[in-house]
Amino acid sequence: MESVSMEMVQQVYKATSAFLQHEMYVMANQMRIAAVSIRC
């Protein structure tokens, strides 16, 4: 299960790295926090 959740975290980080600069600090940050919290 942990490998699946870690893969999801990596995919979220990869997807959010393409966001525009101002989106990075709002939407991307929230998505990353959510992905990491699911992993826990």
DSSP file (Angstrom, degrees, kcal/mol; ACC not computed):
  #  RESIDUE AA STRUCTURE BP1 BP2  ACC     N-H-->O    O-->H-N    N-H-->O    O-->H-N    TCO  KAPPA ALPHA  PHI   PSI    X-CA   Y-CA   Z-CA
    1    1 A M     >        0   0    0      0, 0.0     4,-2.2     0, 0.0     5,-0.2   0.000 360.0 360.0 360.0 -38.9    0.0    0.0    0.0
    2    2 A E  H  >  +     0   0    0      1,-0.2     4,-2.7     2,-0.2     5,-0.2   0.880 360.0  53.9 -63.4 -37.1    2.8    2.4    0.8
    3    3 A S  H  > S+     0   0    0      1,-0.2     4,-1.9     2,-0.2    -1,-0.2   0.870 108.8  49.8 -66.0 -34.5    4.4    2.1   -2.6
    4    4 A V  H  > S+     0   0    0      2,-0.2     4,-1.9     1,-0.2    -2,-0.2   0.925 113.0  45.7 -67.6 -44.7    1.0    3.0   -4.2
    5    5 A S  H  X S+     0   0    0     -4,-2.2     4,-2.2     2,-0.2    -2,-0.2   0.882 112.1  51.2 -67.8 -37.2    0.6    6.0   -2.0
    6    6 A M  H  X S+     0   0    0     -4,-2.7     4,-2.3     2,-0.2    -1,-0.2   0.890 108.2  52.7 -66.1 -38.0    4.2    7.1   -2.6
    7    7 A E  H  X S+     0   0    0     -4,-1.9     4,-2.3    -5,-0.2    -2,-0.2   0.900 108.2  51.2 -61.7 -41.1    3.6    6.8   -6.4
    8    8 A M  H  X S+     0   0    0     -4,-1.9     4,-2.5     2,-0.2    -2,-0.2   0.916 108.6  51.0 -63.0 -43.1    0.6    9.0   -6.1
    9    9 A V  H  X S+     0   0    0     -4,-2.2     4,-2.4     1,-0.2    -2,-0.2   0.930 111.1  48.5 -59.0 -45.7    2.6   11.7   -4.2
   10   10 A Q  H  X S+     0   0    0     -4,-2.3     4,-2.3     1,-0.2    -1,-0.2   0.895 111.0  50.1 -62.6 -40.8    5.3   11.6   -6.9
   11   11 A Q  H  X S+     0   0    0     -4,-2.3     4,-2.6     2,-0.2    -1,-0.2   0.886 109.8  50.7 -66.4 -38.8    2.6   11.9   -9.6
   12   12 A V  H  X S+     0   0    0     -4,-2.5     4,-2.7     2,-0.2     5,-0.2   0.933 111.3  48.0 -64.1 -45.4    1.0   14.9   -7.9
   13   13 A Y  H  X S+     0   0    0     -4,-2.4     4,-1.1     1,-0.2    -2,-0.2   0.904 112.9  49.2 -61.3 -40.6    4.4   16.7   -7.5
   14   14 A K  H  < S+     0   0    0     -4,-2.3     4,-0.4    -5,-0.2     3,-0.3   0.925 113.7  45.5 -64.2 -45.2    5.1   16.0  -11.2
   15   15 A A  H >< S+     0   0    0     -4,-2.6     3,-1.1     1,-0.2    -2,-0.2   0.900 113.1  49.3 -66.3 -41.5    1.7   17.3  -12.3
   16   16 A T  H >< S+     0   0    0     -4,-2.7     3,-1.4     1,-0.2    -1,-0.2   0.676  93.5  75.0 -75.8 -15.7    1.9   20.4  -10.2
   17   17 A S  T 3< S+     0   0    0     -4,-1.1    -1,-0.2    -3,-0.3    -2,-0.2   0.720  92.5  56.3 -67.6 -18.2    5.4   21.3  -11.3
   18   18 A A  T <  S+     0   0    0     -3,-1.1    -1,-0.3    -4,-0.4    -2,-0.2   0.462  83.1 114.0 -91.3  -2.1    3.8   22.5  -14.6
   19   19 A F  S <  S-     0   0    0     -3,-1.4     5,-0.1     1,-0.1    -3,-0.0  -0.280  78.2 -95.2 -66.7 154.3    1.4   25.0  -13.0
   20   20 A L     >  -     0   0    0      1,-0.1     4,-2.0     3,-0.0     3,-0.3  -0.270  42.8-101.5 -62.8 158.4    1.8   28.7  -13.6
   21   21 A Q  H  > S+     0   0    0      1,-0.2     4,-0.9     2,-0.2     3,-0.1   0.893 121.0  44.2 -54.7 -48.5    3.8   30.5  -10.9
   22   22 A H  H  4 S+     0   0    0      1,-0.2     4,-0.5     2,-0.2    -1,-0.2   0.824 112.7  53.0 -70.4 -28.5    0.9   32.1   -9.1
   23   23 A E  H >>>S+     0   0    0     -3,-0.3     5,-1.7     1,-0.2     3,-0.9   0.826  97.7  68.2 -70.0 -30.9   -1.0   28.8   -9.2
   24   24 A M  I 3<>S+     0   0    0     -4,-2.0     5,-0.9     1,-0.3    -1,-0.2   0.871 100.3  46.4 -56.7 -39.6    2.0   27.0   -7.7
   25   25 A Y  I 3<5S+     0   0    0     -4,-0.9    -1,-0.3    -3,-0.2    -2,-0.2   0.639 124.7  28.3 -83.0 -13.0    1.5   28.7   -4.3
   26   26 A V  I <>5S+     0   0    0     -3,-0.9     4,-1.6    -4,-0.5    -2,-0.1   0.773 130.4  19.6-108.6 -76.7   -2.2   28.2   -4.1
   27   27 A M  I  X5S+     0   0    0     -4,-0.7     4,-2.4     1,-0.2     5,-0.2   0.921 124.3  50.6 -68.0 -47.1   -3.6   25.1   -5.8
   28   28 A A  I  ><S+     0   0    0     -5,-1.7     4,-2.5     1,-0.2     5,-0.2   0.905 109.2  51.7 -62.0 -41.6   -0.4   23.1   -6.1
   29   29 A N  H  ><S+     0   0    0     -5,-0.9     4,-2.4    -6,-0.4    -1,-0.2   0.918 110.7  47.8 -61.8 -43.3    0.5   23.5   -2.5
   30   30 A Q  H  X S+     0   0    0     -4,-1.6     4,-2.3     2,-0.2    -1,-0.2   0.894 111.9  50.2 -64.8 -40.0   -2.9   22.3   -1.4
   31   31 A M  H  X S+     0   0    0     -4,-2.4     4,-2.4     2,-0.2    -2,-0.2   0.903 111.4  48.8 -64.7 -40.5   -2.7   19.3   -3.7
   32   32 A R  H  X S+     0   0    0     -4,-2.5     4,-2.3     2,-0.2     5,-0.2   0.915 110.8  49.4 -66.7 -43.0    0.7   18.4   -2.4
   33   33 A I  H  X S+     0   0    0     -4,-2.4     4,-2.3     1,-0.2    -1,-0.2   0.922 112.6  48.6 -61.0 -43.9   -0.4   18.6    1.2
   34   34 A A  H  X S+     0   0    0     -4,-2.3     4,-1.9     2,-0.2    -2,-0.2   0.912 110.6  50.6 -63.2 -43.1   -3.4   16.4    0.5
   35   35 A A  H  X S+     0   0    0     -4,-2.4     4,-1.4     1,-0.2    -1,-0.2   0.911 112.5  46.0 -63.2 -42.5   -1.3   13.8   -1.3
   36   36 A V  H  X S+     0   0    0     -4,-2.3     4,-1.1     1,-0.2    -1,-0.2   0.887 110.8  52.7 -68.4 -38.4    1.2   13.6    1.5
   37   37 A S  H  < S+     0   0    0     -4,-2.3    -1,-0.2     1,-0.2    -2,-0.2   0.841 105.8  54.3 -68.5 -31.5   -1.6   13.4    4.1
   38   38 A I  H  < S+     0   0    0     -4,-1.9    -1,-0.2     1,-0.2    -2,-0.2   0.884 103.6  57.3 -64.8 -37.9   -3.2   10.5    2.3
   39   39 A R  H  <        0   0    0     -4,-1.4    -1,-0.2     1,-0.3    -2,-0.2   0.833 360.0 360.0 -61.6 -33.6    0.1    8.7    2.4
   40   40 A C     <        0   0    0     -4,-1.1    -1,-0.3    -3,-0.1    -2,-0.2   0.482 360.0 360.0 -74.3 360.0    0.2    8.9    6.2
